[in-house]
Amino acid sequence: MANKKKIIDTTWSPGLAYVVGLLATDGNLSPDARHISFTSKDEVLALTVKRILKLDNKISMKARGGEVSKKYYVTQFGSVDFYSFLLSIGLTPAKSKTLQRLAIPKIYFQHFLRGCIDGDGNICEFMHPQSRQTQLRVRLASASPVFLKWIHEEVKLHVGVNGGWIYRDQKKSVMTLTFAKNDAVKILNYIYADLNDDFLPRKQKTATNYLVVKDAGMAKLVRRASLRN
């Protein structure tokens, strides 16, 4: 456990915004007003949180949802100041169903959104059963409809998408914000505008098919996938 006097830099930056996105989706604030934890099945994300926040804590493993196998990586640390910072921007203990809009600076929203998608979202391709055309979806799951509605509004504002919808899977307790077709492509190019930023490689790998890259001052598509129904 980290020292009580551990000071974490809360100056806004792409890295901090990315971590806040991860914590907003897969993080937890303890009721003791000091401890924060991040849990993920991707070790790289646990290591990224540790690196960006400059933590010296060890990463542990735990089981989830009644499972016996410990296959989730946990970064847990204590910092009163950082805890207070998270409260000040809108995060709360037991946030799953109460999470609302967060105070994210506009210039860092793309990094925050990428953190959210890496934390509890997905980027997927599938074959449409009728047209046999490749379909793209960008999704973000949350138990809080208010949070998803806020994300939807912000994405429309920052990215210029036209669609997107929120639905609830009757078999699950969470709702999902989904973007398809060209809206999904716009979002991917927004969150991966600079590949020097932090990201989860397995999700970015799928996104690579749709990213616009600059080569000799000219933009070109790495791959133009059909998004027709």
N, C-alpha and C positions, 0 to 999 in steps of 0.2 A: 504494500500500500504506500502511496506517495506521502511525502512529508506534508504536514498541515500548512506549512509556509510555502508550498509549491506555488509559484506564480506563473501563470500561462498568459502569453501575450494575446490580448483581445483586440489588437489593432486589425481592422478589416483588411483582408487580403484574399486572393483567389483560394488559397489553401484553407484559410479559416472558414470561408463561405462553404467550401466543399465539405469540411468536417461538420459544420452546422447542418447541412443537408443530410449527412449520414446519421447524425444524432437525432434529427427530427423524425427519421423513419425507423431506424434500428437502435436508437439509443434509449437510455433510461436514467432518470434523475431520482436518486434515493430520497425518501422523505426526511432524511437527516440533514438536508440542506448543505451537504458537502460532497457526497460521492456521486460520480457519473460513471456509467458503464456503456460500452458499445459491444453488441453481439452480432456476429456474422458467420455464415458458413464459408466465407472467403477470407482466408488468412491474410491476403494482400491488403484487404480493407482495414483489418485490425492493426496491421503494421503501419499502414498509411496514417491512421489516426495517431498512433504513437509517435511517428516521425514528425508530422506537422505540428503537433502540440508539444513536441520535445519532452516526451515522458520517458521515465526510466523504469516504468512498471513492466512486470513480466506479463506475457499473454497466456491466459489459461484456457482450458477446454471445459465445455459443459454439454449436457444433454438438454433437449427441449421437447415440450409437448408430450410428456409421458414416455419419451424414448429412453432407452438404456444407454445406447452408444453416445459417447461424448464426441460430437463432430462439429460443434460450434465454437468459434474462437471469440474470446472475451477480453476486451481491454477495459480494465476498471481502475479508476484513479480518484483521488480526493483533492479538491481545490475549492475553497470557499469563494474566492474571487471569480473563478471561472463559472461556478455554479450560479452566482449572482448575475453574471453576464448573460448566461442562458435564460435565466428568469426575465431579465430586462428586455430581451428580444421576443419573448412570448412562449418559450418552452416551459413546461410544468411537470411535476411528478405525476405519474399515472396519466400520461398524456394521450394514450391511444385513441380514446373517444372524445377527448376535450380539446385536442389540438386545433388551433385556429390560425389566423394570419400571423406571420412573423415579421419582425422589423429587419428586413434584409435590404441593404443599400442596393439601389437599382443597378449600379455598375457591376455588382457581384452576383446578381440573380442567376446568371447562366451557370456559375460554379455551384451555387446552392442547388439549383435544379438538377445538375449532373450528379450531385451527391445524393439527392433524393432518389433518383432513378437507379443509381448504383446500390442504394440501400434497400429499397423495397419496390423497385420497378423492374420492367423488363423491356427488351428490344427484341422483337422476333419477326421472322419471316415464315410464311406458310403458303401452300398452294391452294388457290381458290378452287373448290370442288367442281364448279361449273365451267368457269372460263379457263382454268388451268394456268392462270397467270400468277406470278409471285406477288404476294400481299405483304405489306409492312405494317407493324403495329408498334407504338411506343406507349407503355402503360405505367401507371403509378397506383399502388394500392394503399389504402388507409382505412381505419375504422372511423375516421372523422369526416363526415360529409362537408363540414364547414372548411376544413383544411383543403380538401380537394377542389371545392368551388373557388377558393382563393387562388390556388395554383392555376386553375383553368383561366381565371381572369388575368392573372399575371402573364401567363404564356401568350394569351391573345394580345396583350399589350406590348410585350417585349419581342415576340417572335412574329406576330402578324398572321397567326393561323386563323382559319375561318370556322373550323369544326371542333370536334372533341365532344365526348359524352361520358357521363358517369353512370355506372350500373352496379347493382348488387348481385353477387352470385348467391343464390338461395342456399347453397351448401356451405357458405362461408360467412364469417361475421364481418368481413371487410367489404368496402366498395372499391371500384377501380375506375380511374380516369384514363380514358383511351383516346389516342390520336391515330389516325390512319392516313394512308396515301401521301399526298404532297405535304400535308400538315406534319406528318411524322418525319418526312425528309427535312423540312424546315427546322424542326426541333433538334434533330441530330446535328445539323450544320451549325446550329446555335450553341449547343452545349459542347461540341467538339471543335470549336473555331480555332483553338490553339492546342495542338497535341503535346505541348510542353507541360500542360496542366496535368493534375492528378486525375486518374480514371481507372475503372475496373476493366482490365484487358479483355476478359471474355465477352463483355457487353459491347465494348468499343469495336471488337472484331466484326460483329454483325453490322454495326453502324458504318464501318469502312466502305461497304459496298455503295453507300449513298452520299458520301462526303464529297464536297467540292474542294479541290486542291489547287494551289497556285503553282504554276510551272512557267518559268520565264516571263512572269508578269501577266500570264493569261490564265483564266479560270477554266477548268475542264472537269467533267465528271469522271470519277474513278470508274464508275459503272452506272449506266442508266437502266434501272430496273423498271419493268412495266408495273404500274400501280392501277391499272384499269380493273374494274369489276368483271 
